[in-house]
Amino acid sequence: DSGVTQTPKHLITATGQRVTLRCSPRSGDLSVYWYQQSLDQGLQFLIQYYNGEERAKGNILERFSAQQFPDLHSELNLSSLELGDSALYFCASSPRLAGGPTDTQYFGPGTRLTVL
Amino acid sequence: AQSVTQPDIHITVSEGASLELRCNYSYGATPYLFWYVQSPGQGLQLLLKYFSGDTLVQGIKGFEAEFKRSQSSFNLRKPSVHWSDAAEYFCAVGLNNAGNMLTFGGGTRLMVKP
């Protein structure tokens, strides 16, 4: 158990819909990262938040957005869903903003999104 | 931009045999290097990491990896594989800058024969 929790575990929805995925980081971690794992794209970094502020963006679609709240939990919002958005979405957390010997990312169990 | 290549998509080894999973990275400086394992239906678990210093790093579950700068490689090894090691293994590169995202390789699926 990494200490990172994600809800829900599974989500099934229809095209065009909007969903929200939730992540609670490890106690004390200030950075939260979102990754998408799909069969065709592999594991891709989406976005990073640090202490409530967006700090880095990867291959995140404009239909997707995220935020980190004062209690440090984060939500990933996916809208106008398409079949191709079906994937496993991981949240990870680390203590600090930038890399370093102690700043390892610990991953949650993921949320499996199925778009029908 | 940095990239990570795991040349072997699938590897099958017999239980008790040795294992080496290959990982090559492309980056202008020495990156931070990681190996993660993903068991079926599970999240990613960190096996080991390299930041600096001794190029041979030890991890959990009996795994080790060796950083070779000249070959831009960070191969994962285990002297004797157990059936429970069957999983997907991911090599990743991290950068020491603002925006500490990881770039992952495509993964290697390990199957273990009895």
Chai-1 contact restraints between the chains, C-beta under 6 A:
chainA,res_idxA,chainB,res_idxB,connection_type,confidence,min_distance_angstrom,max_distance_angstrom,comment,restraint_id
A,G42,B,G106,contact,1.0,0.0,6.0,A-B,restraint_1
A,L43,B,F104,contact,1.0,0.0,6.0,A-B,restraint_2
A,F45,B,M101,contact,1.0,0.0,6.0,A-B,restraint_3
A,Q48,B,G99,contact,1.0,0.0,6.0,A-B,restraint_4
A,R55,B,G99,contact,1.0,0.0,6.0,A-B,restraint_5
A,A56,B,G99,contact,1.0,0.0,6.0,A-B,restraint_6
A,A56,B,M101,contact,1.0,0.0,6.0,A-B,restraint_7
A,G58,B,M101,contact,1.0,0.0,6.0,A-B,restraint_8
A,A98,B,N97,contact,1.0,0.0,6.0,A-B,restraint_9
A,A98,B,A98,contact,1.0,0.0,6.0,A-B,restraint_10
A,A98,B,N100,contact,1.0,0.0,6.0,A-B,restraint_11
A,G99,B,Y32,contact,1.0,0.0,6.0,A-B,restraint_12
A,G99,B,G94,contact,1.0,0.0,6.0,A-B,restraint_13
A,G99,B,N96,contact,1.0,0.0,6.0,A-B,restraint_14
A,G99,B,N100,contact,1.0,0.0,6.0,A-B,restraint_15
A,P101,B,F51,contact,1.0,0.0,6.0,A-B,restraint_16
A,F107,B,G43,contact,1.0,0.0,6.0,A-B,restraint_17
A,F107,B,L44,contact,1.0,0.0,6.0,A-B,restraint_18
A,G108,B,G43,contact,1.0,0.0,6.0,A-B,restraint_19
A,P109,B,G43,contact,1.0,0.0,6.0,A-B,restraint_20
A,G110,B,G43,contact,1.0,0.0,6.0,A-B,restraint_21
